[in-house]
Amino acid sequence: MKRSVARFLEHLDLDRNLSAETVRAYRRDLADLLAFLEQAWFHRRGVRPRAVDARAVRGWVADMHNRGLSRSTMGRRLSAARSFFQWLLHAGQLQTNPAAEVKNPKGTQRLPDRMDVEDVSLVLEAPDRSTKGGLRDRAVLELLYGAGLRVSELVSIDLDDIHLGDRTVRVLGKGSKERVVPFGKPAAEAISAYLDSFSELRARTDQEALFLNLRGGRLTDRSVRRLLDKAVAAAALVRGVHPHVLRHSFATHLLESGMDLRAIQELLGHGRLSTTQRYTKLSLDKILEVYDRSHPRA
């Protein structure tokens, strides 16, 4: 099974072109599964994929629960296992997917205030980039998170507002306040790929919007929410993630990385610093969670 996992990770890297961070997340999650199977289920004997059944996967979920892992982490790891076994199924090495019938731990329907970096990566890379719609969806999600935008801001962006060269976007926020926000290389690459795929459609319309639907009209708030729901379902994460969660995650990830609070205020377009300061509470909660889990005298 170790060789199968290695080939699967190679497939994610070379064939699906997933980011190094996402591949590392899959590697960690599948290593946890393999360690459990070797030690607790197959008693340190070699694990053959065909010998893994739904009972073994449920045993792994129970073991993760006993170790105190969060429901979101268990859900993500179970999603990685489903993807791995599904790949083996398509390759003709399995007849059924043993993780397909194992449900996510109960309680994962709670709406999160933020997402971990690994979970965000899974959602951003969920759209199928072999389709025009998937390329567009990937670009939308990358820019939402990469620039920390509100959905209303994103759908109002015109082509003239985006500058791929210096990776900035001009945004009209609340109160008609304009700001210029930077975004990263992954978002720039995703937007470039989307623009190439929609070039013929755009030539047939006079629409100035950056993001178009498949009929050539401006993408709407509702469409963005639907495509996010689809990506979350494909990543098998917590359902009910709304677009503002990506904005919350953008802010807290920057804060946890050491960015100045006033700089985050400017990026988010908050009129008052007090509005931005709520993210310090989210960051403190994360610190306390890590402390409780890690400190020997917690």
N, C-alpha and C positions, 0 to 999 in steps of 0.2 A: 504493500500500500504506500510505502514511502516513495517508491519510484513513481507510482501513479500521481501522488500529490505533487511531486517535482515536475512531472510533465504537464499537469493542470496549471501550475503556476507559470510555467513557460508559455502555455497557451494564452493565459491572461495577459502576459507581458508582450508577446510577439504578435499573436493573432488578434486579440481584442484591444491591444495598445492601451491598457489601463495604466494609471500613474503608478510610480514606484511605491508611493504611500499606500495605495489601495492593495497592491500585490502583497506588501508587507502585512497588511491587516488580514488578508486571506491566509497568508503563511502562518501567522500566529494562531488564528482561529482553528485551522486544520491541524496544526501541531498539538493543540489542546485536545482535539478529538482523538488523534492518533495515540497520544500519551495515555488517555483514559482507556482506549480499547486495548492497548498493549498490557497495561498494568491491572486493570480491574475486570476486563471482560475476556481477554484471551490469555491471561496469566503469563505475560511476558513472552508468549510465542508470537511468531510473525503473523501479522494481520493481512488476510486476503480480502479485497473488497467484496467478493461474492459471499463471504461469510458474515458480513455485517447486515443485520436486519433491523427492523423498526424497534424491537425490544432493546437492542444495544444503543440505538440513538436516544431512546427515552431514558435509558440508564445514564447516559452522558448528561442529558438535561437535568436529571435529578442530582447528579454529582455537582454540576455547576451551581444548582440551587443550594446544596449543602455547603458549598464553599463561600456562599454569600455574594455571588456575582449579581449585578443588577439585571433587571428584566430586559432592559435594552441591550446589554451585552450578550445575554443568553440568546435573545432574538437574532442579533447580528451573527453570532457564531452558528446558530442553526441555519441561517440563510446561507452562510458560506458552505456548510455541509450539503445543503440541498443543491447548490450550484455545482459542487464537486461531483456528487453522485449522478446528477443529471448529465454532466459532461461524459462520465463513464457510460451512462445509459446510451447516449447518442453515439458513442464510440463502439458500441456493441459488446462492452465488457460486463454489463449488468443487464438483467431483464426487468428489474424494477428499481425505483429510487427509494431506498429505505428511510430517507428523511422526509419524503413527500407527505406522508400521512401523520407526521409528528407535528402537533400544533405548537405555536409559540406559547410561552408561559403566560398564564392568566394575569391580567392587570396591565398588559402592555398597551392598552388603549388610552391610558392617561396622556393628555396632551403635554408635550414638553415645552419648557420655556427656552431651551437651547438644545443644541445637539453637539455631540463630541465630534472632533475633527474627522475621525475615521468614518462615522456615520454620514457626515456631510459629503465626504468623498464618494461613498457608495451611492448616495442619491444623485450627485452631480454626474456620475459616470453610468447611471442606469439607462438613459435614453439610447435607443438603437441608432448608431451613427451610420448604418447602411441605408437609412431612409432620409429623405429631405426633412420630414417632420422631426425625426430624431436629432438631426443636426441642429435644427432650430431650437428644439427643447433644451439640448445641451448648452447652447449659447445663452439662452434665457436664464437657466439655472446658474451657470458660471458667473454671469454678470450680476444677478441678484445677490449672490453670496460674495463675489469678488469685490463689489463696490458697496455692499450694505444698503441696497436700494429698497424703497417702498415699491409695492407693485404698481401703484398709481404713477410713480416716477418712471418706472421702467417702460410701461406701455406708452408713455408720452414722448419717449426719446425719438428724435428724427435722425435720419442718416447724417445730417450735417453736425449733429451733436457728438458723434462718436469719432475718436481719433486713435486709430490703431497704432500709429507710429510712436506716439508718446504714451499710449495706453491710458487715456483719460476720457471721461464722458462729462458733458455739460448736462446738468439736471435741474429741473424746475421743481422745487420742493414746496412744502406748505407755505401759505402766505405769498405765493409767487416769488419766493426767494431762490435765486439762482446760485448754484455752486458747481465747482469742477471737482470731480472725484477720480482718483486713480484706480486702476484695476490691474490684475496680474497677467502674466504670460498665458496661463491656461485659458483665461477668459478671452484674451485677444485671439488666440489660435482657434478657439471654438467659434467666435464671431466671424472670423475670416472664412472658415469652412462653411458656415451657414450662408454667408453672403454669396459665396461661389455657387452653392447649390440652388439658391433662389434667384440667380441672375436672370434667367429666362423669364420667370414669372414677374420679376420686378420690371423687366423691359416692356411688359404688356400693361403696366399700371402706372398711374401718375402719383401713387401713394408715396408720401415722404417718410413714413414711419420706418424705424429701424427694423422692428419685428413685425412680420406679416403672418397672416393665417394662410392656409393652402389655397384660398380663393383670391389672394392678393390684397385683402383688407388689413387694417391695423389690428394687431392682436389685442384682445380685451383682458380686463382683470380676471373675468371668469375663466377664460381660456388658460391663463397662467396658473390659476388654482387647479384646474383639471390636469394640466401636464405635470404639475408637482405631485398631485395625488398618484398619478400613473407611475412616476419615478419612484416614489416612496414604496408603492406596492411592489414594483419590480425589485427593489432592494430588500424587500421583506422586513422593513423596519416598522416603527410605531406608526400606526395609521392616524390620520387627523393632523399631520404636520402642515401648518398653514405657512404661506410665504413669509410672514413676519418672523417666523422662527429662524429663517436663514439670516435675517437682519440682526436678530438678537445674538445668533451664533457668531456672526461677523464681529460684533462689538465685543463680546466676551472673549473671543479668541485673541483679538488684538490686545485687550486689557491684560489677559493672562500672559501675553508675550512681552509685556512691559511698556506698551505704548502709553504716552501721556493722555490723561483723560480729556484735556482740552482739544488735543488733536483728534481724538475720536468724536468729540462733539462737533467739530468742523466737518468731518467726513459724513456723519449722520445727518447734518443739517439741523441740529437741535438749536432752538433759540435760547434756551436756558441750560446752564451747566447742570442744574438740579435734575433735569430730565435724563441726562447722560449718567448721572451718579447712581442710578438704580442698577447699572451693570456692575458696580463695585460690590453690591450685595450678592449678585449671581456669582461673581468671581470668588467672594469670601465663602459662599456655600460650597464651591468646588474645592477650595483649599481645606475646609473642614472635613469634607468627605474623604479626601486623600489622607488627611491626618488620622481620622478615625480608623481607616483601613490599614494604615502603614505603621503608626507609632506603637511601640511595644507597651507603652503605659497609657494608651488612649482610653 
